[in-house]
Amino acid sequence: MLTQYTKYYWKEGRPYGLLTPGLYGKSYRIVHDPYWRRCSIEEYEKEQFRRVIYDSLLLDFSRLKEEYQEGWNRERCLQKGGEELFLIRDQNERVILFESSLFEAGKCRETRLFSSQHTPLATQRICYTSLGDSFNGVVFYDLEKEVVMYKVYAYDEQREEFTKLLHEEWDPSHKPPPSVLRH
């Protein structure tokens, strides 16, 4: 039987377990093959399966690093109120992700990622000092709202866009983003 953990953390786009729990309460199992080609996190309540929080088959967080980025194309498919919906296509024009972006004061503040079948995968929070955040950048969360990674950027107020990447952190358990944002 696989080890269950009361908590887990992210490092380099991979989950690692902390604290072996007793028999009751919320716990997690981290399941992966010996080569980490595929990995998932399962959530349990009192030893009963609840849901899959993460599955690298649908979105491999470790592949979000700059060196692995592919030629993805973002295509707007719908706009309603303060929300915009996008399709993300790979270089072969296949739909690989569905993205829902929420706006505040004309700036994208949150992007929720779904599989092409609309299975929730992750959330990205976009931070702006001009809107009261402690830094300009993005924080990437899994479905359990655990920080997977974050990036701090310089921001050009005139063009209203992020410019130079100042810091990228793939071990947020040791260096949390400036005043960690929780949903």
Secondary structure, 3 states (H helix, E strand, C coil): CCCEECEEEEECCEEEEECCCCCCCEEEEEEECCCCCCEEEEEEECCEEEEEEEECCCCCHHHHCHHHCCCCEEEEEEEECCEEEEEEECCCCCEEEEEEEEEECCEEEEEEEEECCCCEEEEEEEECHHHCCCCCEEEEECCCCCEEEEEEEEEECCCCEEEEEEEEECCCCCCCCCCCCCC
